[in-house]
Amino acid sequence: MKFKPEEMPRSAGALPQNVVQLPLKALGLRPGIPLQVRRLVAGARKKEAQLFGAIDHKGVMVGPQGNQGEDPGLSAGEVCIVRGFTGRYEFSFVSKVLHTFQKPFAYALLAYPARVDARQVRQSMRTRTSWPIALHIGKQMQQGQLVDLSLQGAMVSTPTAMAAVGATVQLEIRAEFEGEPATLSLGSVVCHSHKPAASQAHLTGVAFQGLSPQDKLVLHYLTKAPPS
């Protein structure tokens, strides 16, 4: 069986730009992180999964997303590629399935990777929020909710997809600044957009552009403030 070049484990000398090799524990993984898992066999497709946990140098536990989530379909002895996002890093690694279990819940135990390919896409972790937002692109507008926020960007939830990756949008955040209602209008670029499994909402990640000193001041306050 021949694998495509992008599916093979890479050495440090062959890494794409901005990708580094890090120990898995350096990523600060936490249970519930969404993953994509694909078996390295011809015709296999990516399946949504989540991280259940990781034990240093012993194994990584991966299973379905939620009670109604699709089983990743892994079998003991298979090799798979795992991709995920921690909130700061996009990462991937190739691993072997050591065991699969059905009790006390369904999950697969993967071999613990010595190193993972990682690319930092955010300078800081984001603060979880639940503030209302409006997302504008041209004359179109959608109401939604702010899911998380950092000084560099945000994740928003809207009823439907609105903008493609690379599109320029205006993000309007309605929050409170020093006890008073405040509306922050921020120029942004769409970095990623997807609809999670078993969700009615569509998630859009944006990076801010051309922030004014006042914008930065308000953002700094909002990222330190507790969610409303």
Protein Blocks (a to p, Z undefined) as FASTA:
>chain_A
ZZdfklpccdfklgcehiacddfklnopaehiacdddddbehiacdddddfbdcehkbcc
dddehjkbccehiaehiacdddddehlaccddddddfbdcfbfbdcddddddfbdcdddf
bfbdcdddfbdcdddehjbccddddfbdcfkbccdddfbdfbdghiacdddddddeehia
cddddddddfbdcddehiabdcdddddehiafklmmmmmmmmmpccZZ
